[in-house]
Amino acid sequence: MKTKSWEIELPYPWESLQVVLSEPEKTLPFFPYFESISGTKVRFKVPRFIFNFGYEFDLAVGFQEGRAVYTFTGDKGILTITFEMEGKRLRVTASWAGFGEAFMGKPLENFARGIAEAIRDFCSAQASCPVAKISGNEGVVEHITPETAPALIKRVSWELEGRDFLLEGKAEDGTRLSAEVRGGKLVRLVVEDPSGRRSVIESDVPVLELDGEVFRGLPLEKRFEIKVREL
């Protein structure tokens, strides 16, 4: 069996990690090499992986105290992803048992690192998302800031399983917000103040790489009623 691990700082309780990992249909679309998921059937399209170009697996998910395991079983072997919390550290281990194990070192390392970073970002979004109340595709957001706006977009993207969407918001003073996400990236951000002055930002930033810099200086620190529409 070929095995590679990656560790990151994760200053959130085990319960936060469970929330993210317990819904693989929402989390897997942000893993490296992901292609599709339908029920328990998962496809990865991974250049240089021995099971590349759309190989299909059956997924099984298991939980223990402080530990979770995703097991992907296919005709050529078994891919196992293990998540373990030790204090405030998360270790993600990717293991491949099957044909071509000798060639799996670097791809498995990239896999473990990318998964760890995605899980960290979604745990952070869960913890800091400014959504006060949301039902269906509508909600109320209190006091968006440059620091919490990325968490809001990540949270919505996770809820929609990585699909394209348009998030629109309106504040009590008439300020309007529009954020368009396509292909897992924030491609357009528009903020219009009560006087009609618009700030338009065209971007190409992956959702998981969003930070406060994109939102710096925008008049967002107010209460917004939001709607989310799939594109």
Backbone torsions as a table, in degrees:
resi	resn	phi	psi	omega
1	MET	NA	131.9	176.4
2	LYS	-95.5	130.8	-173.9
3	THR	-136.3	136.4	173.5
4	LYS	-136.1	144.3	-178.8
5	SER	-126.9	158.4	176.1
6	TRP	-143.8	134.0	-179.3
7	GLU	-115.7	143.3	176.6
8	ILE	-138.9	159.6	171.8
9	GLU	-75.8	130.9	179.4
10	LEU	-138.0	89.1	-174.4
11	PRO	-81.4	47.3	179.6
12	TYR	-132.2	154.8	-178.6
13	PRO	-69.9	162.4	178.4
14	TRP	-55.0	-34.4	-179.4
15	GLU	-60.0	-36.3	178.2
16	SER	-65.4	-39.7	178.5
17	LEU	-66.8	-38.8	178.5
18	GLN	-60.6	-39.9	179.9
19	VAL	-57.9	-44.7	-177.5
20	VAL	-71.2	-44.1	-174.4
21	LEU	-77.9	-20.7	-176.5
22	SER	-75.6	-8.0	177.8
23	GLU	-124.7	73.9	-175.7
24	PRO	-60.0	-26.9	178.9
25	GLU	-64.0	-23.0	176.7
26	LYS	-92.1	-32.0	-173.1
27	THR	-87.9	-40.5	-176.1
28	LEU	-58.0	-34.8	179.9
29	PRO	-58.4	-14.5	-179.0
30	PHE	-104.9	5.6	174.4
31	PHE	-78.3	151.3	174.3
32	PRO	-57.6	144.1	172.1
33	TYR	71.4	3.4	-178.6
34	PHE	-62.9	139.7	174.6
35	GLU	-117.4	-50.6	-178.2
36	SER	-163.8	161.7	173.4
37	ILE	-142.3	137.0	176.6
38	SER	-143.2	105.2	-173.8
39	GLY	64.9	-120.8	177.8
40	THR	-97.9	2.0	-179.9
41	LYS	-89.4	123.3	-177.6
42	VAL	-125.6	137.3	177.3
43	ARG	-120.0	133.8	172.4
44	PHE	-114.9	143.2	174.7
45	LYS	-121.1	97.7	-165.5
46	VAL	-123.3	103.2	175.0
47	PRO	-55.8	132.2	176.1
48	ARG	80.4	-10.3	171.6
49	PHE	-74.9	147.9	-179.7
50	ILE	-68.8	-21.0	179.6
51	PHE	-108.5	38.2	-171.8
52	ASN	-78.7	-177.2	178.0
53	PHE	57.9	51.7	168.9
54	GLY	86.1	27.8	178.9
55	TYR	-69.1	141.4	-172.5
56	GLU	-105.4	143.2	179.3
57	PHE	-130.4	157.2	165.8
58	ASP	-96.4	131.5	-177.4
59	LEU	-102.7	133.8	170.6
60	ALA	-126.1	137.7	-177.6
61	VAL	-118.9	131.9	178.8
62	GLY	-133.1	147.3	-179.8
63	PHE	-126.0	141.3	168.2
64	GLN	-132.4	179.0	178.6
65	GLU	-66.4	115.8	178.1
66	GLY	73.0	14.8	-175.6
67	ARG	-151.7	140.1	175.4
68	ALA	-137.6	149.8	-178.1
69	VAL	-134.6	127.9	168.4
70	TYR	-102.9	122.4	179.0
71	THR	-115.4	120.6	-179.8
72	PHE	-108.8	115.5	-176.1
73	THR	-111.3	123.4	178.5
74	GLY	-132.9	178.5	-176.8
75	ASP	-64.6	-31.5	-176.0
76	LYS	-95.8	-3.9	178.8
77	GLY	158.7	-170.2	-177.3
78	ILE	-126.4	126.9	173.7
79	LEU	-103.7	123.9	-178.6
80	THR	-119.5	127.8	175.4
81	ILE	-114.1	119.7	-178.0
82	THR	-113.2	133.4	178.9
83	PHE	-115.0	122.4	-178.1
84	GLU	-132.8	130.0	177.0
85	MET	-100.4	129.3	173.5
86	GLU	-130.5	102.4	-173.4
87	GLY	64.6	-121.0	178.3
88	LYS	-106.9	25.7	178.0
89	ARG	-115.7	136.2	174.8
90	LEU	-110.2	126.6	174.5
91	ARG	-109.4	124.2	175.3
92	VAL	-108.1	124.4	-179.0
93	THR	-118.8	126.6	177.4
94	ALA	-110.4	125.6	-177.9
95	SER	-128.1	139.2	177.2
96	TRP	-124.7	123.1	175.0
97	ALA	-119.0	109.5	-177.9
98	GLY	162.0	-161.1	-175.9
99	PHE	-63.8	135.3	174.4
100	GLY	78.0	27.8	-177.0
101	GLU	-57.1	-35.1	-175.3
102	ALA	-62.8	-21.7	-175.9
103	PHE	-99.3	6.7	-169.3
104	MET	-95.8	-1.3	-172.9
105	GLY	-56.1	-62.0	-175.8
106	LYS	-66.8	-44.6	177.0
107	PRO	-59.2	-39.4	178.6
108	LEU	-65.7	-37.6	177.4
109	GLU	-63.7	-44.1	177.0
110	ASN	-62.4	-38.7	179.4
111	PHE	-62.2	-50.6	-178.5
112	ALA	-62.3	-42.0	-179.3
113	ARG	-65.9	-45.9	-179.4
114	GLY	-63.3	-39.3	178.4
115	ILE	-65.7	-45.1	-179.5
116	ALA	-59.0	-43.1	-178.7
117	GLU	-68.0	-38.5	178.0
118	ALA	-64.9	-44.0	-180.0
119	ILE	-63.0	-42.2	178.1
120	ARG	-59.8	-43.7	-177.9
121	ASP	-66.0	-38.5	-178.8
122	PHE	-75.8	-33.6	173.2
123	CYS	-63.5	-40.3	177.6
124	SER	-64.2	-41.9	178.9
125	ALA	-64.2	-39.4	177.7
126	GLN	-61.3	-39.9	-175.1
127	ALA	-76.5	-33.7	-172.3
128	SER	-112.3	1.4	-179.7
129	CYS	-60.3	130.4	-175.8
130	PRO	-84.2	12.3	178.9
131	VAL	-68.3	120.2	179.0
132	ALA	-88.8	-34.3	-179.4
133	LYS	-155.4	133.2	179.3
134	ILE	-147.1	137.9	179.3
135	SER	-142.7	121.3	-176.5
136	GLY	63.5	-122.7	-179.0
137	ASN	-107.0	18.0	179.6
138	GLU	-128.3	153.2	179.0
139	GLY	-167.4	-179.4	177.3
140	VAL	-125.2	130.3	-179.1
141	VAL	-117.3	125.9	-179.7
142	GLU	-95.6	126.9	165.9
143	HIS	52.4	65.8	174.6
144	ILE	-67.7	139.3	176.2
145	THR	-128.2	166.9	175.5
146	PRO	-57.1	-26.8	-179.2
147	GLU	-80.8	-33.1	-176.8
148	THR	-95.0	-19.1	179.4
149	ALA	-59.3	-43.2	176.7
150	PRO	-59.8	-37.8	-180.0
151	ALA	-64.0	-37.3	178.4
152	LEU	-62.3	-46.5	-178.5
153	ILE	-66.6	-40.7	177.4
154	LYS	-63.0	-41.6	-178.8
155	ARG	-63.9	-44.6	179.1
156	VAL	-64.4	-42.4	179.7
157	SER	-61.8	-39.9	177.2
158	TRP	-64.5	-44.5	-179.9
159	GLU	-61.6	-33.4	-178.1
160	LEU	-92.3	11.8	175.1
161	GLU	58.2	35.4	175.5
162	GLY	80.6	6.6	-179.7
163	ARG	-75.9	161.5	179.2
164	ASP	-68.8	145.5	179.2
165	PHE	-156.8	162.8	173.0
166	LEU	-122.0	121.5	176.2
167	LEU	-102.2	123.4	179.6
168	GLU	-122.2	139.8	-179.9
169	GLY	-138.6	151.6	177.4
170	LYS	-136.2	129.5	178.7
171	ALA	-93.5	165.6	-178.0
172	GLU	-62.7	-28.2	-180.0
173	ASP	-87.0	3.1	178.6
174	GLY	99.2	-6.5	176.9
175	THR	-62.1	135.3	-179.8
176	ARG	-118.2	144.5	-179.4
177	LEU	-128.9	138.0	176.7
178	SER	-141.3	127.1	178.1
179	ALA	-129.7	122.2	-177.7
180	GLU	-108.6	126.7	-180.0
181	VAL	-119.7	123.5	178.2
182	ARG	-135.5	137.4	177.8
183	GLY	59.6	31.1	179.5
184	GLY	77.3	13.0	-178.6
185	LYS	-128.7	146.2	169.8
186	LEU	-78.1	113.8	-174.6
187	VAL	-104.8	-21.6	-178.0
188	ARG	-155.4	133.3	178.3
189	LEU	-130.9	125.7	-179.0
190	VAL	-128.5	129.6	173.7
191	VAL	-127.2	126.5	-180.0
192	GLU	-119.6	124.0	-178.6
193	ASP	-83.7	172.4	-175.6
194	PRO	-58.3	-24.1	180.0
195	SER	-82.6	-7.3	-179.5
196	GLY	97.3	-0.5	178.0
197	ARG	-74.4	129.4	-174.3
198	ARG	-111.9	140.9	169.8
199	SER	-112.3	120.5	-177.7
200	VAL	-118.4	125.1	179.9
201	ILE	-120.9	115.8	173.6
202	GLU	-93.2	129.2	-176.6
203	SER	-141.9	177.9	178.3
204	ASP	-148.0	48.7	-172.5
205	VAL	-100.9	123.2	175.5
206	PRO	-56.8	141.6	-178.0
207	VAL	-52.6	-43.3	-176.4
208	LEU	-70.5	-12.3	179.0
209	GLU	-103.5	4.0	179.9
210	LEU	-64.4	137.7	171.5
211	ASP	-137.6	-175.7	-173.8
212	GLY	-69.1	-13.3	-174.5
213	GLU	-62.9	-38.3	-179.4
214	VAL	-61.5	-31.2	-173.4
215	PHE	-100.2	1.5	-175.8
216	ARG	-61.8	131.5	175.6
217	GLY	84.1	-1.4	180.0
218	LEU	-86.3	146.9	-176.6
219	PRO	-79.6	73.8	-173.2
220	LEU	-108.7	-7.5	-171.6
221	GLU	-81.3	71.7	-179.9
222	LYS	-158.0	178.2	-177.6
223	ARG	-89.0	125.6	-178.9
224	PHE	-117.3	138.2	163.8
225	GLU	-92.9	128.7	-173.2
226	ILE	-119.8	154.6	171.5
227	LYS	-133.7	144.6	179.5
228	VAL	-121.3	129.1	-178.9
229	ARG	-127.1	127.2	175.9
230	GLU	-70.7	144.6	-178.6
231	LEU	-104.5	NA	NA
